[in-house]
Amino acid sequence: MAERSQPSPGARPPAPRPQPTDSGAPHISVRIDGGPRGEEYRFHFEADAGGAVLLQYKSDLAGRQIEPTRVTLAQGEFNRLIRGADIGRLKSASRAAPVRIPPCSLVGVLEVFDGRERVRVTFMADREQAREAGYRMPTAVSRVTERIYTLAARRLGLNGADAIRASGA
């Protein structure tokens, strides 16, 4: 009797970072992880209303790794970032999250709390992988992640969002 191959498991979203006792203060985070061994990609961005930001970045393909780094955002930058996150559209996007994400995909989790409402959206972070899987990143998610890439690149002294964005993401 021939052995039947088992389906490969789908990619898993990054685990949310445990939040310390929630102060009720606005915060925003993006965690993207994935890729096969030797092509791994990781981007973590967490910012709170006080301007504290934790960044971590690794791209095997780009040959770049930045260990967890603490930086700050001006209050105005943080406020623009939170205001630019359309909670209503992000909620809609959270209901349209990809059902099955192929193995080795770059999977992102965007979490936003504006002081009143909280939303968490899982998405495929690499545009080419998403296209091949039939998934289209919601515009609301794309806009926020693009702003975050740009802020993170500036804080890390890199040349624009493309220096952080995963190949094709």
Secondary structure, 3 states (H helix, E strand, C coil): CCCCCCCCCCCCCCCCCCCCCCCCCCEEEEEEEECCCCCCEEEEEEEECCCEEEEEEEECCCCEEEEEEEEECCHHHHHHHHHHCCHHHHHHHHHCCCCCCCCCCCEEEEEEECCCCEEEEEEECCHHHHHHHCCCCCHHHHHHHHHHHHHHHHHHCCCCHHHCCCCCC
